Amino acid sequence: MNQTIQNLFPFLILIVVFYFLLIRPQMQQQKQRKELLAAVKEGDKIRTVCGIYGTVEKIRDDDLTVRIAENTKIQLARFGVESIIKGNE
């Protein structure tokens, strides 16, 4: 039985390393993204995943109406928001 534990030890170490280097950071990023998408509200300045900057005019479920220029609005899925622009960025 002692030999079995010694043989499994490198695999257990590998699993722990994968968890802390790959799985855990990915889970944290997903959590931050979910929080960001839930925090989008009307009036926020946003950047979309394709690089379009605009202001959220209206939110309906998972759809956003975004004003990107005067008299120009686009409809966007909520998951298309890359970030919320704070201040003078």
VENMO-V923052 format. One record per pair of residues at least 24 apart in sequence whose ideal C-beta (glycine too) atoms are under 10 Angstrom apart, sorted by the first residue. I is the first residue (numbers start at 1). J is the second residue. Records with the same first field share a line. If there is no record, write none. Layout:
I=J  J
This chain:
33=79  81  82
36=81  82  83  84
37=62  78  79  80  81  84
38=78
39=81  84
40=64  78  81  84
41=84
44=81  84  85  86
45=83  84  85  86  87  89
46=76  80  81  82  83  84  85
47=81  82  83  84  85  89
48=74  76  77  80  81  82  83
49=76  77  79  80  81  82  83
50=76  80  82
51=82
52=76  80  82
53=82  85  89
54=81  85
55=85
56=81  84
